[in-house]
Structures are given as C-alpha cells and as structure tokens.
Amino acid sequence: MGFTYLMWGFLFMFDFRINSFDVLPDFVGYLLFYLGAAKLQHASDWFRKAKPFCAVMIVLSLPSLVEIQLTTDGAAAIGPALLWMLFSIALLAIDLYIVHAFCRGIESLAEAQDVHELAGTARSRWNLYLILQAMVVFMYFSALIAPFFAAIVTIPLFVFSIIVLVLMMVLMHRSSQQLQT
C-alpha cells in the first residue's frame, strides 16, 4: 500500500498550470509521499529518513500552488528574486533527497529479496530524475543569460519531465507488485 501512495504522489509532481494555478498541487504529492513513507518506514530506514522531509515539503510547497511572477525591473527587484531563487534551490535539494531515499529504499529492499532487476531499475530511475532536475536548474539559469535558448528547450524539457515522472510512477507500481513489505 505504501508504494501506491508514492506512485500517486509522483502524479502530483507534474507541473500543469491553468492561469498560473497548479492543477496538480505539489503539496498533495508530498502528503501522499509522507503517507507512503510512513507505511514503508518499517521496511527500510530510507523511508523512515524521508518521512520528516516529506512533512516539511507539504508546508514549503504551498507557495508554488500559484506561480509568482517577480519583476526584473530595477535594483529593488533583485532582493525578492534572489530570495525566491534560494528558496527554490532549498526546495529542490529537499525534493532530491526524498526521491533519492525512495529509490535507495527500493534498491535495498529489492537486493535483500533478490529482485536484482528492480534494484537496477531503481538506480537508473534515480539517475534520470537527477538529470531531469539538473536540466531544469540549467534551463532557469540559462533563461537569465539567454531567454531565447530557455524558450526553445522548454517544450522538450516538459516532455522529458513527463517521461521521467511516468517512469517513477511505473517504478513505484512495480515495487508494490514485486516487493514484500
């Protein structure tokens, strides 16, 4: 049951907005992550370690419910923009830790139960997720320098993010079917 919560949690990590409003709010995803980690914490220490970070992200992800447009006009805009960027980097770091813990938890459970293919899949999915997040960070920083480049890579990056998140959901589904918890 815990992996099912994690699977549905990844659905809410899709950034799908209508009029700047997140239709699939991240805080719901982190709530599902928290519930999944709570159900799985007895099976692996990795899930126990991720649980408090999921709780923190439930609260910290609330501001992303509505996309904030920061003005870039003048020196007065630098402070809020810098604070928002630092906040976003902190959120990214916590998110990476959570997903890393989930993948490592699956990997350790799969290795202990001799489901080596699933362990390898968990490792490769973590690598894909890390690459995705690195590409997102690169796109945001490149938007500051070359906005045209960022505009060009937005659609391919969006497609890649859908692929990676679907693959994470598939990993969670396979884990629920193949692992004893």
LUMLUM-939959 format. One record per residue (C-alpha): residue number from 1; residue in one letter; chain; x, y, z. Coordinates in steps of 0.25 Angstrom, whole numbers, plus 5000, padded with zeros to 4 digits. Layout:
// residues N
<pamar num="NUM" residu="a" chaine="A" xx="X" yy="Y" zz="Z"/>
...
// end
This chain:
// residues 181
<pamar num="1" residu="m" chaine="A" xx="5000" yy="5000" zz="5000"/>
<pamar num="2" residu="g" chaine="A" xx="5012" yy="5009" zz="5003"/>
<pamar num="3" residu="f" chaine="A" xx="5017" yy="5009" zz="4989"/>
<pamar num="4" residu="t" chaine="A" xx="5003" yy="5012" zz="4983"/>
<pamar num="5" residu="y" chaine="A" xx="5003" yy="5025" zz="4991"/>
<pamar num="6" residu="l" chaine="A" xx="5017" yy="5028" zz="4986"/>
<pamar num="7" residu="m" chaine="A" xx="5012" yy="5025" zz="4971"/>
<pamar num="8" residu="w" chaine="A" xx="5001" yy="5035" zz="4973"/>
<pamar num="9" residu="g" chaine="A" xx="5010" yy="5045" zz="4979"/>
<pamar num="10" residu="f" chaine="A" xx="5018" yy="5046" zz="4967"/>
<pamar num="11" residu="l" chaine="A" xx="5006" yy="5049" zz="4959"/>
<pamar num="12" residu="f" chaine="A" xx="5005" yy="5062" zz="4967"/>
<pamar num="13" residu="m" chaine="A" xx="5019" yy="5065" zz="4963"/>
<pamar num="14" residu="f" chaine="A" xx="5014" yy="5069" zz="4949"/>
<pamar num="15" residu="d" chaine="A" xx="5015" yy="5084" zz="4947"/>
<pamar num="16" residu="f" chaine="A" xx="5002" yy="5086" zz="4940"/>
<pamar num="17" residu="r" chaine="A" xx="4996" yy="5100" zz="4941"/>
<pamar num="18" residu="i" chaine="A" xx="4984" yy="5108" zz="4937"/>
<pamar num="19" residu="n" chaine="A" xx="4985" yy="5123" zz="4938"/>
<pamar num="20" residu="s" chaine="A" xx="4997" yy="5121" zz="4947"/>
<pamar num="21" residu="f" chaine="A" xx="4990" yy="5112" zz="4957"/>
<pamar num="22" residu="d" chaine="A" xx="4996" yy="5098" zz="4959"/>
<pamar num="23" residu="v" chaine="A" xx="4984" yy="5088" zz="4956"/>
<pamar num="24" residu="l" chaine="A" xx="4992" yy="5076" zz="4962"/>
<pamar num="25" residu="p" chaine="A" xx="4998" yy="5083" zz="4974"/>
<pamar num="26" residu="d" chaine="A" xx="5011" yy="5078" zz="4979"/>
<pamar num="27" residu="f" chaine="A" xx="5007" yy="5079" zz="4994"/>
<pamar num="28" residu="v" chaine="A" xx="4997" yy="5067" zz="4991"/>
<pamar num="29" residu="g" chaine="A" xx="5008" yy="5059" zz="4985"/>
<pamar num="30" residu="y" chaine="A" xx="5017" yy="5062" zz="4997"/>
<pamar num="31" residu="l" chaine="A" xx="5005" yy="5058" zz="5006"/>
<pamar num="32" residu="l" chaine="A" xx="5004" yy="5045" zz="4998"/>
<pamar num="33" residu="f" chaine="A" xx="5019" yy="5043" zz="4999"/>
<pamar num="34" residu="y" chaine="A" xx="5018" yy="5045" zz="5014"/>
<pamar num="35" residu="l" chaine="A" xx="5007" yy="5034" zz="5016"/>
<pamar num="36" residu="g" chaine="A" xx="5015" yy="5025" zz="5007"/>
<pamar num="37" residu="a" chaine="A" xx="5028" yy="5027" zz="5015"/>
<pamar num="38" residu="a" chaine="A" xx="5020" yy="5025" zz="5028"/>
<pamar num="39" residu="k" chaine="A" xx="5015" yy="5011" zz="5022"/>
<pamar num="40" residu="l" chaine="A" xx="5028" yy="5007" zz="5018"/>
<pamar num="41" residu="q" chaine="A" xx="5037" yy="5012" zz="5029"/>
<pamar num="42" residu="h" chaine="A" xx="5037" yy="4998" zz="5035"/>
<pamar num="43" residu="a" chaine="A" xx="5043" yy="4992" zz="5022"/>
<pamar num="44" residu="s" chaine="A" xx="5055" yy="5001" zz="5020"/>
<pamar num="45" residu="d" chaine="A" xx="5062" yy="5012" zz="5028"/>
<pamar num="46" residu="w" chaine="A" xx="5062" yy="5020" zz="5015"/>
<pamar num="47" residu="f" chaine="A" xx="5047" yy="5022" zz="5016"/>
<pamar num="48" residu="r" chaine="A" xx="5048" yy="5026" zz="5031"/>
<pamar num="49" residu="k" chaine="A" xx="5058" yy="5036" zz="5027"/>
<pamar num="50" residu="a" chaine="A" xx="5050" yy="5042" zz="5016"/>
<pamar num="51" residu="k" chaine="A" xx="5037" yy="5044" zz="5024"/>
<pamar num="52" residu="p" chaine="A" xx="5041" yy="5056" zz="5032"/>
<pamar num="53" residu="f" chaine="A" xx="5046" yy="5063" zz="5019"/>
<pamar num="54" residu="c" chaine="A" xx="5032" yy="5060" zz="5013"/>
<pamar num="55" residu="a" chaine="A" xx="5025" yy="5066" zz="5024"/>
<pamar num="56" residu="v" chaine="A" xx="5034" yy="5079" zz="5023"/>
<pamar num="57" residu="m" chaine="A" xx="5031" yy="5079" zz="5008"/>
<pamar num="58" residu="i" chaine="A" xx="5016" yy="5079" zz="5010"/>
<pamar num="59" residu="v" chaine="A" xx="5017" yy="5092" zz="5016"/>
<pamar num="60" residu="l" chaine="A" xx="5028" yy="5098" zz="5008"/>
<pamar num="61" residu="s" chaine="A" xx="5022" yy="5094" zz="4995"/>
<pamar num="62" residu="l" chaine="A" xx="5009" yy="5102" zz="4997"/>
<pamar num="63" residu="p" chaine="A" xx="5015" yy="5115" zz="4991"/>
<pamar num="64" residu="s" chaine="A" xx="5017" yy="5108" zz="4978"/>
<pamar num="65" residu="l" chaine="A" xx="5002" yy="5106" zz="4977"/>
<pamar num="66" residu="v" chaine="A" xx="5001" yy="5119" zz="4970"/>
<pamar num="67" residu="e" chaine="A" xx="5012" yy="5123" zz="4961"/>
<pamar num="68" residu="i" chaine="A" xx="5019" yy="5136" zz="4966"/>
<pamar num="69" residu="q" chaine="A" xx="5023" yy="5146" zz="4955"/>
<pamar num="70" residu="l" chaine="A" xx="5035" yy="5154" zz="4960"/>
<pamar num="71" residu="t" chaine="A" xx="5038" yy="5167" zz="4953"/>
<pamar num="72" residu="t" chaine="A" xx="5052" yy="5169" zz="4948"/>
<pamar num="73" residu="d" chaine="A" xx="5051" yy="5184" zz="4947"/>
<pamar num="74" residu="g" chaine="A" xx="5062" yy="5191" zz="4955"/>
<pamar num="75" residu="a" chaine="A" xx="5071" yy="5188" zz="4967"/>
<pamar num="76" residu="a" chaine="A" xx="5059" yy="5187" zz="4977"/>
<pamar num="77" residu="a" chaine="A" xx="5054" yy="5174" zz="4970"/>
<pamar num="78" residu="i" chaine="A" xx="5068" yy="5167" zz="4972"/>
<pamar num="79" residu="g" chaine="A" xx="5065" yy="5164" zz="4987"/>
<pamar num="80" residu="p" chaine="A" xx="5052" yy="5157" zz="4985"/>
<pamar num="81" residu="a" chaine="A" xx="5057" yy="5150" zz="4973"/>
<pamar num="82" residu="l" chaine="A" xx="5069" yy="5145" zz="4980"/>
<pamar num="83" residu="l" chaine="A" xx="5061" yy="5140" zz="4992"/>
<pamar num="84" residu="w" chaine="A" xx="5051" yy="5133" zz="4983"/>
<pamar num="85" residu="m" chaine="A" xx="5063" yy="5126" zz="4975"/>
<pamar num="86" residu="l" chaine="A" xx="5070" yy="5122" zz="4989"/>
<pamar num="87" residu="f" chaine="A" xx="5056" yy="5117" zz="4994"/>
<pamar num="88" residu="s" chaine="A" xx="5054" yy="5109" zz="4981"/>
<pamar num="89" residu="i" chaine="A" xx="5068" yy="5103" zz="4982"/>
<pamar num="90" residu="a" chaine="A" xx="5065" yy="5098" zz="4996"/>
<pamar num="91" residu="l" chaine="A" xx="5052" yy="5092" zz="4991"/>
<pamar num="92" residu="l" chaine="A" xx="5060" yy="5085" zz="4980"/>
<pamar num="93" residu="a" chaine="A" xx="5070" yy="5080" zz="4990"/>
<pamar num="94" residu="i" chaine="A" xx="5060" yy="5074" zz="4999"/>
<pamar num="95" residu="d" chaine="A" xx="5052" yy="5068" zz="4987"/>
<pamar num="96" residu="l" chaine="A" xx="5065" yy="5061" zz="4982"/>
<pamar num="97" residu="y" chaine="A" xx="5067" yy="5055" zz="4996"/>
<pamar num="98" residu="i" chaine="A" xx="5053" yy="5050" zz="4997"/>
<pamar num="99" residu="v" chaine="A" xx="5053" yy="5043" zz="4983"/>
<pamar num="100" residu="h" chaine="A" xx="5068" yy="5038" zz="4985"/>
<pamar num="101" residu="a" chaine="A" xx="5063" yy="5032" zz="4999"/>
<pamar num="102" residu="f" chaine="A" xx="5051" yy="5025" zz="4992"/>
<pamar num="103" residu="c" chaine="A" xx="5060" yy="5020" zz="4981"/>
<pamar num="104" residu="r" chaine="A" xx="5070" yy="5015" zz="4991"/>
<pamar num="105" residu="g" chaine="A" xx="5059" yy="5009" zz="4999"/>
<pamar num="106" residu="i" chaine="A" xx="5054" yy="5001" zz="4987"/>
<pamar num="107" residu="e" chaine="A" xx="5068" yy="4997" zz="4983"/>
<pamar num="108" residu="s" chaine="A" xx="5071" yy="4992" zz="4997"/>
<pamar num="109" residu="l" chaine="A" xx="5058" yy="4984" zz="4998"/>
<pamar num="110" residu="a" chaine="A" xx="5060" yy="4978" zz="4984"/>
<pamar num="111" residu="e" chaine="A" xx="5074" yy="4974" zz="4987"/>
<pamar num="112" residu="a" chaine="A" xx="5070" yy="4967" zz="5000"/>
<pamar num="113" residu="q" chaine="A" xx="5059" yy="4960" zz="4993"/>
<pamar num="114" residu="d" chaine="A" xx="5067" yy="4956" zz="4981"/>
<pamar num="115" residu="v" chaine="A" xx="5060" yy="4964" zz="4971"/>
<pamar num="116" residu="h" chaine="A" xx="5072" yy="4970" zz="4965"/>
<pamar num="117" residu="e" chaine="A" xx="5066" yy="4975" zz="4952"/>
<pamar num="118" residu="l" chaine="A" xx="5057" yy="4984" zz="4961"/>
<pamar num="119" residu="a" chaine="A" xx="5069" yy="4989" zz="4969"/>
<pamar num="120" residu="g" chaine="A" xx="5076" yy="4993" zz="4956"/>
<pamar num="121" residu="t" chaine="A" xx="5063" yy="5000" zz="4951"/>
<pamar num="122" residu="a" chaine="A" xx="5062" yy="5008" zz="4964"/>
<pamar num="123" residu="r" chaine="A" xx="5077" yy="5012" zz="4962"/>
<pamar num="124" residu="s" chaine="A" xx="5074" yy="5016" zz="4947"/>
<pamar num="125" residu="r" chaine="A" xx="5061" yy="5024" zz="4951"/>
<pamar num="126" residu="w" chaine="A" xx="5069" yy="5032" zz="4961"/>
<pamar num="127" residu="n" chaine="A" xx="5079" yy="5036" zz="4951"/>
<pamar num="128" residu="l" chaine="A" xx="5068" yy="5040" zz="4941"/>
<pamar num="129" residu="y" chaine="A" xx="5062" yy="5048" zz="4952"/>
<pamar num="130" residu="l" chaine="A" xx="5075" yy="5055" zz="4956"/>
<pamar num="131" residu="i" chaine="A" xx="5078" yy="5058" zz="4941"/>
<pamar num="132" residu="l" chaine="A" xx="5064" yy="5064" zz="4940"/>
<pamar num="133" residu="q" chaine="A" xx="5066" yy="5073" zz="4952"/>
<pamar num="134" residu="a" chaine="A" xx="5079" yy="5077" zz="4947"/>
<pamar num="135" residu="m" chaine="A" xx="5074" yy="5081" zz="4933"/>
<pamar num="136" residu="v" chaine="A" xx="5063" yy="5089" zz="4940"/>
<pamar num="137" residu="v" chaine="A" xx="5073" yy="5097" zz="4948"/>
<pamar num="138" residu="f" chaine="A" xx="5081" yy="5099" zz="4936"/>
<pamar num="139" residu="m" chaine="A" xx="5069" yy="5104" zz="4928"/>
<pamar num="140" residu="y" chaine="A" xx="5066" yy="5114" zz="4939"/>
<pamar num="141" residu="f" chaine="A" xx="5080" yy="5119" zz="4940"/>
<pamar num="142" residu="s" chaine="A" xx="5081" yy="5120" zz="4924"/>
<pamar num="143" residu="a" chaine="A" xx="5068" yy="5128" zz="4924"/>
<pamar num="144" residu="l" chaine="A" xx="5075" yy="5139" zz="4931"/>
<pamar num="145" residu="i" chaine="A" xx="5086" yy="5139" zz="4921"/>
<pamar num="146" residu="a" chaine="A" xx="5079" yy="5135" zz="4908"/>
<pamar num="147" residu="p" chaine="A" xx="5064" yy="5135" zz="4909"/>
<pamar num="148" residu="f" chaine="A" xx="5062" yy="5130" zz="4895"/>
<pamar num="149" residu="f" chaine="A" xx="5070" yy="5117" zz="4898"/>
<pamar num="150" residu="a" chaine="A" xx="5061" yy="5115" zz="4910"/>
<pamar num="151" residu="a" chaine="A" xx="5049" yy="5117" zz="4901"/>
<pamar num="152" residu="i" chaine="A" xx="5054" yy="5107" zz="4891"/>
<pamar num="153" residu="v" chaine="A" xx="5057" yy="5096" zz="4902"/>
<pamar num="154" residu="t" chaine="A" xx="5044" yy="5098" zz="4910"/>
<pamar num="155" residu="i" chaine="A" xx="5035" yy="5088" zz="4902"/>
<pamar num="156" residu="p" chaine="A" xx="5046" yy="5077" zz="4901"/>
<pamar num="157" residu="l" chaine="A" xx="5049" yy="5078" zz="4915"/>
<pamar num="158" residu="f" chaine="A" xx="5034" yy="5078" zz="4919"/>
<pamar num="159" residu="v" chaine="A" xx="5033" yy="5065" zz="4910"/>
<pamar num="160" residu="f" chaine="A" xx="5045" yy="5059" zz="4917"/>
<pamar num="161" residu="s" chaine="A" xx="5039" yy="5062" zz="4931"/>
<pamar num="162" residu="i" chaine="A" xx="5026" yy="5055" zz="4927"/>
<pamar num="163" residu="i" chaine="A" xx="5034" yy="5043" zz="4923"/>
<pamar num="164" residu="v" chaine="A" xx="5043" yy="5043" zz="4936"/>
<pamar num="165" residu="l" chaine="A" xx="5031" yy="5044" zz="4945"/>
<pamar num="166" residu="v" chaine="A" xx="5023" yy="5033" zz="4938"/>
<pamar num="167" residu="l" chaine="A" xx="5035" yy="5024" zz="4939"/>
<pamar num="168" residu="m" chaine="A" xx="5036" yy="5028" zz="4954"/>
<pamar num="169" residu="m" chaine="A" xx="5021" yy="5024" zz="4955"/>
<pamar num="170" residu="v" chaine="A" xx="5024" yy="5011" zz="4948"/>
<pamar num="171" residu="l" chaine="A" xx="5035" yy="5008" zz="4957"/>
<pamar num="172" residu="m" chaine="A" xx="5026" yy="5010" zz="4970"/>
<pamar num="173" residu="h" chaine="A" xx="5015" yy="5001" zz="4963"/>
<pamar num="174" residu="r" chaine="A" xx="5026" yy="4990" zz="4960"/>
<pamar num="175" residu="s" chaine="A" xx="5031" yy="4991" zz="4974"/>
<pamar num="176" residu="s" chaine="A" xx="5017" yy="4989" zz="4980"/>
<pamar num="177" residu="q" chaine="A" xx="5016" yy="4977" zz="4972"/>
<pamar num="178" residu="q" chaine="A" xx="5029" yy="4971" zz="4973"/>
<pamar num="179" residu="l" chaine="A" xx="5034" yy="4974" zz="4987"/>
<pamar num="180" residu="q" chaine="A" xx="5029" yy="4969" zz="5001"/>
<pamar num="181" residu="t" chaine="A" xx="5028" yy="4979" zz="5011"/>
// end
